[in-house]
């Protein structure tokens, strides 16, 4: 149950709230240019405030940098492994193209990973939120 509900991987790959893992983290999908990278202010299911403080997601830049480096290394190794005679300019073009194409997804991924570093899963979060709304 490495990526099952209750794990950080579940929240990251499904892009769900880190606390309840039910509510959507982002307003829309990563490739919606109108709302690129925009998160809800609060989780629609458990009421978690996604931005702990002003500038909270600046730290996600470090995660994004790591994802970008990982993408570069994976592409470079794959190209050299499967196409050992590939021209350097072909390698640059492929890596640049993938980086540009995947940048909205990597941006969203870095934000959800950053949030998961600071918020923990609570199986009773929705129930507690509903109870607090009723009181």
C-alpha angles and dihedrals in degrees: 000000000000095000100024126120110296095039126105090235091060091055093045099047095040091040091227132148110292093223106045099012090214107086122073115257096203129050091231141349119302095256096056099112093198094059102023110168095349115145129199112260090231132016108264091219108039104014096240112164103233097201108060092189140349110293093016093143096053086092089062087075089075090052090048091051090052091049090049093050090047091051091049094050093045092050094044093049092045093050093048092045098048099028106031093169095052116136118245090239090055089052091050091048094049094046093045092048093050092046092053094043094047098040096098090050093046090049092053092043092052092052094050092045090050091050091049090057090063106032126061131209116261115185090199096049096107093045091049092047092051090048092051091050091052094051 
